[in-house]
Amino acid sequence: MVALTAEKQDHNLLSRMAAGDGHGENSAYFDGWKAYEENPFHPIDRPDGVIQMGLAENQLCGDLMRKWVLEHPEASICTAEGVNQFSDIAIFQDYHGLPEFRQAVAKFMEKTRNNKVKFDPDRIVMSGGATGAHETVAFCLANPGDGFLVPTPYYPGFDRDLRWRTGVNLVPVTCHSSNGFKITVEALDAAYENARVPVKGLLITNPSNPLGTTLDRDCLKSLVKFTNDKGIHLIADEIYAATTFGESEFISVAEVIEEIPDCNRDLIHIVYSLSKDMGLPGLRIGIIYSYNNRVVQIARKMSSFGLVSSQTQHLIAKMLSDKDFVDEFIRKSKLRLAERHAELTTGLDGLGIGWLKAGAGLFIWMDLRNLLKTATFDSEMELWRVIVHKVKLNVSPGGSCHCHEPGWFRVCFANMDHQTMETALERIRVFTSQIEEESLKLTKQMAKKKKCWQSSLRLSFKDTRRFEEGFFSPHSPVPPSPLVRAQI
Amino acid sequence: MKQLSTKVTSNGHGQDSSYFLGWEEYEKNPYDEIKNPNGMIQMGLAENQLCFDLIESWLAKNPDAASLKRNGQSIFKELALFQDYHGMPEFKKAMAEFMEEIRGNRVTFNPKKIVLAAGSTSANETLMFCLAEPGDAFLLPTPYYPGFDRDLKWRTGAEIVPIHCSSSNGFQITESALQQAYQQAHKLGLKVKGVLVTNPSNPLGTALTRRELNLLVDFITSKNIHLISDEIYSGTMFGFEQFISVMDVLKDKKLENTDVTKRVHVVYSLSKDLGLPGFRVGAIYSNDDMIVSAATKMSSFGLVSSQTQYLLSALLSDKKFTSQYLEENQKRLKSRQKRLVSGLESAGITCLRSNAGLFCWVDMRHLLDTNTFEAELDLWKKIVYNVKLNISPGSSCHCTEPGWFRVCFANMSEDTLDLALKRLKTFVESTDCGRMISRSSHERLKSLRKKTVSNWVFRVSWSDRVPDER
């Protein structure tokens, strides 16, 4: 009794925010991370381990990055070539950021938008990754209880980033597979009219996570028009801007507003980051770019809570100022993304597995609706557990992205080498051929016995391996990198 | 403007305060020995610029760490991908050991209870989010760091209720002041969630005495509330006393593994002790697993850059370096503080006797026209605009008595400090008070020195020198 009272006391001593689930990590979807953490795939050490296909990381051009860093010791403030700048950089905590950093980032943003638009370095505000950027934007544009419209499916982290500490709500704008998950004005209107909270803005991710699609010019214009008409903000998360490949073209909202003369730019904001385009999530480079002066001012003051390390600002300023390197990096990155994407999708095509046609992002949106016993999220969950625990691939189920329809899965491809991709595809081949076998068996048995098959899946696996059902929350939604594992 | 949040439209960021306005004036006209010798000297910035040479020489001897290599191989690719919010294990281990070393290895810090944050700015805000609901209050002794108004209140909705400290006892925290603050919070209808102290204190430059620490621990025990001890200046202690952390007191009172210990949280940073504010390295240390867990998740909003973690874990793991650094840092800070204090004395100005920090708490009450904050602001404006020294007025630190100013000494060269003191002396001598000084300087200084000595005697009170403590 005493222990219970003590526990209750403890609980009351923390804020509801700390004691509650607002961080979103108690969701059953973290089971996949846990499975990977416990048994991560390694081609030699753990060939039967779980392959991580739930992590949207761009690991395909790390070699280019490493080479540049080695060849440019002056970009570091710690090497003999760069240490003369050490003290100046080490004390630099001005929340405006190093001017050369902002200029270099502005130029990079222009480049990734095919130089069709100019970015003003004085509007560049730093943040702790895109994670910090989104939270700051939410703090600036909405009061607790207000809402942002977000088209579904969307990045699961938004539930935490936009809502947890801000008290802001997310109002889903339902998108359907029937039209390729495009955002329609009808869906926007419906969501806006039926919202039970005051709507303050619309958040779009373009290119989309988890879909990998890009918004076309007309659609973007209609979104700008919609938000302008309603007097609400438009926040465009463009962190995958440079991940387009093949024929796909990325059009930024920055470009589109130039074509709308009476656009109220005070309502337009962009969130950017170097985590995806450059594959540098560890360096925590988030950017808020707002056309609203007051928001720039205040977001800048809030950036004190998540400035970019000056050591990193200095490195990035040097790196992004190297025009030749940047051009080469973007070119090769797109080529390699296209290659890896093609590898995965060709493999899936061969197996008759559908995927949403898209030309950007670090993932594909895979269609496994025909493998569901029933068109329900329970069925999706069961299929997902089979994929994670038996096929040993950590993919992200559509339900975790708030997809309206069950059966879709986000599958990442840019965080692995060719060999691992081959292994993943092989496992999927085995999985689908087992399904085919079972299907034939079932058909025969059903014809004989005319009984209903009580299986949890449409088709079940007769597998002797033990099926472990764990629902633990992992330590982290992001598994430790090889760097950490090597040290533990 | 209704399209923006109230956080934007109000001025909860606190940056309309004179503390920040002084900075802005400095930005417009910064002193440079060669390019702008008449410019404003920045004495409002609590930065430690005295020991970069030690770090630079370490870098020269450690090329692997300096160039992000391990065993000669570049690990840039791995670092670029490392975004685990638990932080690098070797970095947290090094941080824990560094914090232990600063406390004379009398207490231990478990690396697993460290949560990294983007500077102590972020660490303090995160702790507020974890401990307080909007409208809850934390008690803070005055004067306090002006940034707390932003860090603790702005986005969290928490409130600060001051614990009034006065010069009559060297601004020490008393039991009656604590109780009064607690009651005041209740009168205002605010639920008190805890007390936050800065130890060593900013802006006072003094470490809390054992008596005060015991008082605080007893107070939070009886009220069942939290204690946050912001110890970001713990490595700047240069007095002959040792730095006593709240962790020392918990250990000495045998409160480890009790509920009370779970309510005591330490905030740390490498911005002051190592002089690396640009790197944004802050930490929360808590014995409460739920706090560690929640704060760890919140740290996603402000993680420490992986390349910075890697560099600093190598630096702090070098025990030869850390012990040499801490010793030398303290020597240089002491010498610089002495220079400031004696320079001020020659201008007829005394300070609170300090034994830590990067600044002195300077008594300019005798220079005020009237004993009011208006007079203080007038004096401050003269010093900023005419004398061209950016110093921080006590009112910006919520001091209850007008006439006190925080003056930093560790962010400039000796020559610049001497010039600043010369300017100040010239100014003082030009005022009525200054003329009085020049007429009877000997008598006045004598009596000022007596006052200084009595302050000194008071702070180093008998209870701190009880033989059975260490």
HADDOCK unambig.tbl for C-alpha pairs under 7 A between the chains (distance, minus, plus):
assign (segid A and resid 13 and name CA) (segid B and resid 131 and name CA) 6.76 0.50 0.50
assign (segid A and resid 14 and name CA) (segid B and resid 130 and name CA) 6.00 0.50 0.50
assign (segid A and resid 14 and name CA) (segid B and resid 131 and name CA) 4.68 0.50 0.50
assign (segid A and resid 14 and name CA) (segid B and resid 132 and name CA) 6.92 0.50 0.50
assign (segid A and resid 15 and name CA) (segid B and resid 129 and name CA) 6.87 0.50 0.50
assign (segid A and resid 15 and name CA) (segid B and resid 130 and name CA) 5.21 0.50 0.50
assign (segid A and resid 15 and name CA) (segid B and resid 131 and name CA) 4.75 0.50 0.50
assign (segid A and resid 15 and name CA) (segid B and resid 132 and name CA) 5.09 0.50 0.50
assign (segid A and resid 15 and name CA) (segid B and resid 133 and name CA) 5.53 0.50 0.50
assign (segid A and resid 17 and name CA) (segid B and resid 129 and name CA) 6.86 0.50 0.50
assign (segid A and resid 17 and name CA) (segid B and resid 130 and name CA) 6.32 0.50 0.50
assign (segid A and resid 18 and name CA) (segid B and resid 130 and name CA) 4.75 0.50 0.50
assign (segid A and resid 18 and name CA) (segid B and resid 291 and name CA) 6.81 0.50 0.50
assign (segid A and resid 18 and name CA) (segid B and resid 294 and name CA) 5.26 0.50 0.50
assign (segid A and resid 23 and name CA) (segid B and resid 297 and name CA) 6.97 0.50 0.50
assign (segid A and resid 62 and name CA) (segid B and resid 77 and name CA) 5.37 0.50 0.50
assign (segid A and resid 66 and name CA) (segid B and resid 76 and name CA) 5.79 0.50 0.50
assign (segid A and resid 66 and name CA) (segid B and resid 77 and name CA) 6.09 0.50 0.50
assign (segid A and resid 78 and name CA) (segid B and resid 59 and name CA) 6.04 0.50 0.50
assign (segid A and resid 78 and name CA) (segid B and resid 66 and name CA) 4.73 0.50 0.50
assign (segid A and resid 78 and name CA) (segid B and resid 67 and name CA) 6.78 0.50 0.50
assign (segid A and resid 79 and name CA) (segid B and resid 63 and name CA) 6.75 0.50 0.50
assign (segid A and resid 79 and name CA) (segid B and resid 66 and name CA) 5.37 0.50 0.50
assign (segid A and resid 79 and name CA) (segid B and resid 67 and name CA) 5.95 0.50 0.50
assign (segid A and resid 80 and name CA) (segid B and resid 60 and name CA) 6.54 0.50 0.50
assign (segid A and resid 83 and name CA) (segid B and resid 56 and name CA) 6.90 0.50 0.50
assign (segid A and resid 87 and name CA) (segid B and resid 52 and name CA) 6.19 0.50 0.50
assign (segid A and resid 89 and name CA) (segid B and resid 278 and name CA) 6.58 0.50 0.50
assign (segid A and resid 90 and name CA) (segid B and resid 276 and name CA) 4.93 0.50 0.50
assign (segid A and resid 90 and name CA) (segid B and resid 277 and name CA) 6.41 0.50 0.50
assign (segid A and resid 90 and name CA) (segid B and resid 278 and name CA) 4.86 0.50 0.50
assign (segid A and resid 90 and name CA) (segid B and resid 279 and name CA) 6.29 0.50 0.50
assign (segid A and resid 91 and name CA) (segid B and resid 275 and name CA) 6.75 0.50 0.50
assign (segid A and resid 91 and name CA) (segid B and resid 276 and name CA) 5.55 0.50 0.50
assign (segid A and resid 91 and name CA) (segid B and resid 277 and name CA) 5.32 0.50 0.50
assign (segid A and resid 91 and name CA) (segid B and resid 278 and name CA) 4.96 0.50 0.50
assign (segid A and resid 92 and name CA) (segid B and resid 277 and name CA) 6.81 0.50 0.50
assign (segid A and resid 92 and name CA) (segid B and resid 278 and name CA) 4.63 0.50 0.50
assign (segid A and resid 93 and name CA) (segid B and resid 277 and name CA) 5.93 0.50 0.50
assign (segid A and resid 93 and name CA) (segid B and resid 278 and name CA) 4.43 0.50 0.50
assign (segid A and resid 128 and name CA) (segid B and resid 301 and name CA) 5.46 0.50 0.50
assign (segid A and resid 128 and name CA) (segid B and resid 302 and name CA) 4.54 0.50 0.50
assign (segid A and resid 128 and name CA) (segid B and resid 303 and name CA) 6.50 0.50 0.50
assign (segid A and resid 131 and name CA) (segid B and resid 300 and name CA) 6.83 0.50 0.50
assign (segid A and resid 131 and name CA) (segid B and resid 301 and name CA) 5.71 0.50 0.50
assign (segid A and resid 132 and name CA) (segid B and resid 301 and name CA) 4.33 0.50 0.50
assign (segid A and resid 132 and name CA) (segid B and resid 302 and name CA) 6.44 0.50 0.50
assign (segid A and resid 139 and name CA) (segid B and resid 5 and name CA) 6.81 0.50 0.50
assign (segid A and resid 140 and name CA) (segid B and resid 4 and name CA) 6.14 0.50 0.50
assign (segid A and resid 140 and name CA) (segid B and resid 5 and name CA) 5.31 0.50 0.50
assign (segid A and resid 140 and name CA) (segid B and resid 7 and name CA) 6.51 0.50 0.50
assign (segid A and resid 140 and name CA) (segid B and resid 8 and name CA) 5.77 0.50 0.50
assign (segid A and resid 141 and name CA) (segid B and resid 3 and name CA) 6.80 0.50 0.50
assign (segid A and resid 141 and name CA) (segid B and resid 4 and name CA) 4.65 0.50 0.50
assign (segid A and resid 141 and name CA) (segid B and resid 5 and name CA) 5.00 0.50 0.50
assign (segid A and resid 142 and name CA) (segid B and resid 4 and name CA) 6.37 0.50 0.50
assign (segid A and resid 142 and name CA) (segid B and resid 5 and name CA) 4.81 0.50 0.50
assign (segid A and resid 143 and name CA) (segid B and resid 5 and name CA) 5.20 0.50 0.50
assign (segid A and resid 143 and name CA) (segid B and resid 6 and name CA) 6.77 0.50 0.50
assign (segid A and resid 280 and name CA) (segid B and resid 80 and name CA) 4.70 0.50 0.50
assign (segid A and resid 280 and name CA) (segid B and resid 81 and name CA) 5.89 0.50 0.50
assign (segid A and resid 281 and name CA) (segid B and resid 80 and name CA) 6.16 0.50 0.50
assign (segid A and resid 281 and name CA) (segid B and resid 81 and name CA) 5.46 0.50 0.50
assign (segid A and resid 281 and name CA) (segid B and resid 82 and name CA) 6.91 0.50 0.50
assign (segid A and resid 281 and name CA) (segid B and resid 83 and name CA) 6.07 0.50 0.50
assign (segid A and resid 282 and name CA) (segid B and resid 79 and name CA) 6.21 0.50 0.50
assign (segid A and resid 282 and name CA) (segid B and resid 80 and name CA) 4.71 0.50 0.50
assign (segid A and resid 282 and name CA) (segid B and resid 81 and name CA) 4.89 0.50 0.50
assign (segid A and resid 282 and name CA) (segid B and resid 82 and name CA) 4.54 0.50 0.50
assign (segid A and resid 282 and name CA) (segid B and resid 83 and name CA) 4.49 0.50 0.50
assign (segid A and resid 282 and name CA) (segid B and resid 305 and name CA) 6.01 0.50 0.50
assign (segid A and resid 282 and name CA) (segid B and resid 306 and name CA) 5.23 0.50 0.50
assign (segid A and resid 283 and name CA) (segid B and resid 80 and name CA) 6.10 0.50 0.50
assign (segid A and resid 283 and name CA) (segid B and resid 305 and name CA) 4.48 0.50 0.50
assign (segid A and resid 283 and name CA) (segid B and resid 306 and name CA) 5.60 0.50 0.50
assign (segid A and resid 283 and name CA) (segid B and resid 307 and name CA) 6.76 0.50 0.50
assign (segid A and resid 284 and name CA) (segid B and resid 303 and name CA) 6.88 0.50 0.50
assign (segid A and resid 284 and name CA) (segid B and resid 305 and name CA) 5.69 0.50 0.50
assign (segid A and resid 298 and name CA) (segid B and resid 8 and name CA) 6.04 0.50 0.50
assign (segid A and resid 304 and name CA) (segid B and resid 121 and name CA) 6.97 0.50 0.50
assign (segid A and resid 305 and name CA) (segid B and resid 118 and name CA) 6.50 0.50 0.50
assign (segid A and resid 305 and name CA) (segid B and resid 121 and name CA) 5.99 0.50 0.50
assign (segid A and resid 305 and name CA) (segid B and resid 122 and name CA) 4.67 0.50 0.50
assign (segid A and resid 305 and name CA) (segid B and resid 302 and name CA) 6.67 0.50 0.50
assign (segid A and resid 306 and name CA) (segid B and resid 118 and name CA) 5.48 0.50 0.50
assign (segid A and resid 306 and name CA) (segid B and resid 122 and name CA) 6.90 0.50 0.50
assign (segid A and resid 306 and name CA) (segid B and resid 301 and name CA) 6.72 0.50 0.50
assign (segid A and resid 306 and name CA) (segid B and resid 302 and name CA) 4.56 0.50 0.50
assign (segid A and resid 307 and name CA) (segid B and resid 118 and name CA) 6.92 0.50 0.50
assign (segid A and resid 307 and name CA) (segid B and resid 280 and name CA) 7.00 0.50 0.50
assign (segid A and resid 309 and name CA) (segid B and resid 278 and name CA) 5.94 0.50 0.50
assign (segid A and resid 309 and name CA) (segid B and resid 279 and name CA) 4.46 0.50 0.50
assign (segid A and resid 309 and name CA) (segid B and resid 280 and name CA) 5.68 0.50 0.50
assign (segid A and resid 309 and name CA) (segid B and resid 305 and name CA) 6.18 0.50 0.50
assign (segid A and resid 310 and name CA) (segid B and resid 278 and name CA) 5.00 0.50 0.50
assign (segid A and resid 310 and name CA) (segid B and resid 279 and name CA) 5.52 0.50 0.50
assign (segid A and resid 311 and name CA) (segid B and resid 279 and name CA) 6.33 0.50 0.50
assign (segid A and resid 476 and name CA) (segid B and resid 84 and name CA) 6.93 0.50 0.50
assign (segid A and resid 476 and name CA) (segid B and resid 85 and name CA) 6.98 0.50 0.50
assign (segid A and resid 478 and name CA) (segid B and resid 84 and name CA) 5.93 0.50 0.50
assign (segid A and resid 479 and name CA) (segid B and resid 84 and name CA) 6.85 0.50 0.50
assign (segid A and resid 480 and name CA) (segid B and resid 84 and name CA) 5.99 0.50 0.50
assign (segid A and resid 481 and name CA) (segid B and resid 82 and name CA) 5.79 0.50 0.50
assign (segid A and resid 483 and name CA) (segid B and resid 78 and name CA) 5.92 0.50 0.50
assign (segid A and resid 484 and name CA) (segid B and resid 88 and name CA) 6.66 0.50 0.50
